[in-house]
Amino acid sequence: MGKVNFDAVNTLSSRRIKHPVYTRCLSLLEELYEDAASQADKPLNSARGSAYLFTAETGVGKTTLLTDFLDAHPAYMAETDMGRQWTVPVALIRVPPACTLKGYIYEICRVLKVATTKENTTSLLSRKAIDGLKNAGTCMFITDETNIVLESATQKEIIHIRNFIKQLIDEAGIPIVFFGLPADCKEFFNSDPQTVSRLVKSISLPEFAPPTANDSMMHKTAMRYLKYLADDCGITFDGEMKPLEFSQRLYLAAKGMMRDINQIITESAKFAMRKGKTSLGQSDFKAICSSLNLNGDYDPFGADKKALQALMAKMVSEKKAGLS
């Protein structure tokens, strides 16, 4: 049994594949942030708030995008004329389970370190949250897991939360950004004309399309990950499968989800290190996917070439029909 080099594995795991959609979304967030920051520096700032919606299925890379953006704009303690001030350039909250309006606002105040009590009225909490954003020098407010509002809140609470969000957009004077699952988020906004009218843009982060050629984004991503596996961990691909064939098997195992692709490659490094291997083949990846419960109905690394092409044809057909 070999020893896992966790420094190398962590380096591999933290690698980012900056595909075009990721880059466009990150650039838009940076542009919105920089515009709000420039407006905040003006003596008479009368900037109007705006709302943006980013939707993605689980595993596409939404969390990675948010993590990278927040890492570039961390909260910090600033020295001011009034003393030390907690400064939050980008305020991110994740919708709490069993969401209520008070729970949503309490979460904002917690991130901003705004003092609250259980006796505070909803009206007072709303004022504290909006003023807190201004006092903390916040240039962007982000709500993640917006879909939980629709999934867990009562209809009455949903209406209250929508009304608060409209107030937040109108009064905060900064970009208000929402992230979440597509179907629930769209229903949350589209079912209320006043809320949806405040949305400036809605952006979808798609999963990878099936890799049918060497210039496909999924194939390029798979090849980049194999290079990282070799560069960071000294583990190579044994060439038993052709490169495009490997990309197709990886795609089917991960169902095109960036999170699962990253997980498979990261686990591949650990698997090889434990086995004392310096190269991996098809049977190794089959074992790796089996250990991650990712083989499912497809078992792509266990399929022969004819079966693989049948699986790819089925997946392409399902994608075109919108079934997968």
Disulfide bonds with the S-S distance in Angstrom:
none
